[in-house]
Amino acid sequence: MPRSPRSTAGIGVGVACVAAALLFALWNGAGRAPAPPPEAPPPAPSVTASVPPAPPAAQPLVEPPAEDATPVVISEPAAPGEAVGQRRPRFRVDDLRDEMMASNPDLAQFRTLQRKVLLKPEEREQLRGIYKDRARIEVARRDLLAESEQTYSDDNQFRRMYRVEYLGMALEWKDNPERAHLLDTVESLVMARNIRSTQDLDVRRSLSGDKVEMMMILLHNDRARAEQLLAQSRGTPYEPLLEYARVRFDALWALARQQQTSNP
């Protein structure tokens, strides 16, 4: 049976609607296939196979003071060849100190008087004369600058160690007429740029230890002045050293206060 004109027109309209819908979808991109997901990045190469070995660290100019395996013992040892008896045995450090004292009679005199528990009046005056002697203060300053030291020696280290002790004890005498000069001397030694890359590592460590001790002396006697020096050292190789001295000084005082409160 032939189709009626109505049914043929209906079919034509249906086809036209479907075609229009398809064209509209394509025009709006609805009919486009979704973009493929991005490709996963390739696996990273092995780190150990591609990274070159790190270069050796640069040697710092200012070295932290080394912990001495043979500490300086305060108690008096037996004399050479003497039976121990009531004294402690002698160590190598005692022989080194005695050798240094034999070649520095001014330090030997200071140490003998300073270690006496009970001083006679004339000995006290003699010791105070040593504390205010500008010539001795100048000798201490020159030794602690260590301008000619390039290689390490025990003799030099012991001499500088007792020069630091001398300056500190001279400042402990609060009525010392040379107190201002002593403070100026200690400050100049703390700020001196006397640690050089041409010196042996042990020399630099030894001089760093001297600076730490002198900074602690300054903190004890003039805290504001020491804090000012620390501020002036900001950004220099000496800043960590002086900061270490301050931290160590405060820790020791905190420990001392704690022991006093726990043992009244």
C-alpha positions in Angstrom: 0.0 0.0 0.0 1.4 3.4 -0.9 2.1 5.7 2.0 -0.1 8.6 2.6 1.2 12.1 2.2 0.6 12.7 5.9 2.8 9.8 6.9 5.5 10.8 4.5 5.6 14.3 5.8 5.8 13.0 9.4 8.7 10.9 8.5 10.4 13.9 6.8 9.8 16.1 9.8 11.2 13.5 12.2 14.3 13.0 10.1 14.8 16.8 10.0 14.4 17.1 13.8 17.0 14.4 14.4 19.4 16.0 12.0 18.9 19.4 13.6 19.5 18.0 17.1 22.7 16.3 15.9 24.0 19.5 14.3 23.2 21.5 17.4 25.1 19.0 19.6 28.1 19.1 17.3 28.1 22.9 17.2 28.1 23.1 21.0 30.8 20.5 21.4 28.5 18.1 23.2 29.2 15.5 20.7 32.9 15.8 20.9 34.8 13.0 22.6 36.4 13.9 26.0 40.0 14.9 25.8 42.3 12.0 26.8 43.8 12.2 30.3 47.3 13.6 30.5 50.0 11.1 30.2 51.7 10.2 33.4 55.1 11.6 33.8 58.0 9.2 33.2 59.5 7.8 36.4 62.2 9.9 38.0 65.7 8.7 37.4 67.6 7.2 40.2 69.0 9.9 42.5 72.1 7.9 43.5 72.9 7.4 39.8 72.7 11.0 38.7 73.8 13.3 41.6 77.5 13.9 41.7 79.3 13.6 45.1 79.1 16.7 47.3 82.3 18.8 47.4 84.1 18.9 50.7 82.9 21.4 53.2 85.0 24.6 53.5 87.1 24.8 56.6 85.8 27.6 58.9 88.2 30.3 59.9 87.2 30.4 63.6 87.2 27.0 65.1 85.2 26.0 68.3 87.4 25.3 71.2 88.2 21.6 71.4 87.3 19.6 74.5 90.6 18.7 76.1 91.0 15.0 76.8 93.4 15.9 79.6 91.8 18.6 81.7 93.9 20.9 83.8 93.7 19.6 87.3 93.5 22.3 90.1 94.7 20.2 93.0 98.4 20.1 93.7 100.4 17.1 92.4 103.3 15.4 94.0 106.6 16.9 93.1 108.8 15.1 90.6 110.3 12.1 92.3 108.2 12.6 95.5 106.1 9.8 96.9 102.4 10.4 96.3 101.4 10.3 100.0 98.6 12.8 100.5 99.0 14.4 97.1 97.5 13.1 93.9 99.7 11.4 91.2 101.4 13.5 88.6 100.2 13.7 85.1 101.8 14.8 81.9 99.8 18.0 82.1 101.7 18.8 85.4 105.1 18.4 83.7 104.0 20.7 80.8 102.8 23.4 83.2 105.9 23.2 85.3 108.1 23.5 82.2 106.2 26.6 81.2 106.4 28.2 84.6 110.1 27.6 84.8 110.5 29.8 81.7 108.0 32.5 82.9 108.9 33.4 86.4 106.3 36.2 86.5 103.5 33.7 86.0 105.1 31.3 88.5 105.1 34.1 91.1 101.5 35.0 90.3 100.3 31.4 90.6 102.2 30.8 93.8 100.6 33.8 95.6 97.1 33.4 94.0 96.8 29.7 95.1 97.6 30.5 98.7 94.5 30.1 100.9 95.8 32.4 103.7 98.0 35.3 102.6 100.2 37.3 104.9 99.6 41.1 104.7 102.8 41.6 102.8 101.9 38.8 100.4 98.5 40.3 99.8 100.0 43.6 98.9 102.5 41.8 96.6 99.7 40.1 94.8 97.8 43.3 94.4 100.9 44.9 93.0 101.0 42.2 90.4 97.3 42.8 89.5 97.8 46.5 88.9 101.2 46.2 87.1 100.7 47.7 83.6 103.8 46.1 82.3 102.4 42.6 83.2 99.1 43.5 81.7 100.9 44.5 78.5 102.8 41.2 78.4 99.5 39.3 78.9 98.0 41.3 76.0 100.9 40.5 73.6 101.0 36.8 74.5 97.2 36.5 74.0 97.3 38.2 70.6 99.7 35.4 69.5 100.7 37.3 66.4 103.7 35.1 65.6 102.0 31.7 66.4 101.6 29.6 63.3 102.1 26.1 64.7 100.7 24.6 68.0 102.8 24.1 71.1 101.8 23.1 74.6 104.1 25.7 76.1 102.3 28.5 74.2 98.9 27.2 75.1 99.7 26.9 78.9 101.2 30.4 78.9 98.1 31.9 77.3 95.9 30.0 79.6 97.6 31.5 82.7 97.6 35.0 81.1 93.8 34.7 80.8 93.6 33.6 84.4 95.8 36.5 85.5 93.5 39.1 83.7 90.4 37.5 85.2 91.8 37.5 88.8 93.1 41.1 88.4 89.5 42.1 87.6 88.2 40.2 90.6 89.9 42.8 92.8 87.1 45.4 92.5 89.2 48.3 93.9 92.0 47.7 91.4 93.1 51.2 90.2 93.8 49.7 86.8 90.4 48.1 86.4 89.3 50.4 83.5 92.6 49.6 81.7 92.1 45.9 82.3 88.5 46.0 80.9 89.8 47.8 77.8 92.5 45.2 77.4 90.1 42.3 77.7 87.7 43.9 75.2 90.5 44.5 72.7 91.5 40.9 72.9 88.0 39.6 72.4 87.5 41.7 69.3 91.0 41.2 67.9 91.1 39.5 64.5 94.0 37.3 65.4 92.7 34.0 64.2 94.1 33.4 60.7 93.6 30.8 58.0 97.4 30.3 57.8 97.6 29.0 61.4 97.4 25.3 62.3 94.0 24.1 63.2 95.1 23.4 66.8 96.3 27.0 67.1 93.0 28.3 65.9 91.1 26.1 68.3 93.3 27.2 71.2 92.9 30.9 70.4 89.2 30.4 70.1 89.2 28.9 73.6 91.0 32.0 74.8 88.4 34.3 73.3 85.6 32.3 74.9 87.2 32.6 78.4 87.9 36.3 78.0 84.3 36.9 76.8 83.1 35.1 79.9 85.3 37.3 82.0 83.8 40.4 80.4 80.3 39.1 80.9 81.0 38.6 84.6 82.5 42.0 85.1 80.6 44.2 82.7 77.6 42.5 81.1 76.4 45.5 79.1 79.8 46.0 77.6 80.0 42.3 76.6 76.5 42.4 75.1 77.6 45.4 73.0 80.6 43.5 71.7 78.3 40.6 70.7 76.1 43.0 68.8 79.2 44.4 67.0 80.3 40.9 66.0 77.0 40.2 64.1 77.8 38.9 60.6 81.4 38.2 61.4 83.1 34.8 61.8 83.5 35.6 65.5 79.7 35.9 66.2 79.1 32.2 66.9 82.1 32.1 69.2 81.0 35.0 71.3 77.4 33.7 71.3 78.7 30.4 72.5 80.5 32.1 75.4 77.4 33.9 76.5 75.3 30.7 76.4 77.9 28.8 78.3 78.3 31.6 80.9 74.6 31.8 81.5 74.3 28.1 81.8 77.1 27.9 84.4 75.6 30.6 86.5 72.1 29.0 86.3 73.7 25.7 87.5 75.4 27.5 90.3 72.2 29.2 91.4 70.4 25.8 91.3 73.0 24.2 93.4 72.8 27.0 96.0 69.0 26.7 96.3 69.1 22.9 96.6 71.9 23.0 99.2 71.2 26.0 101.4 
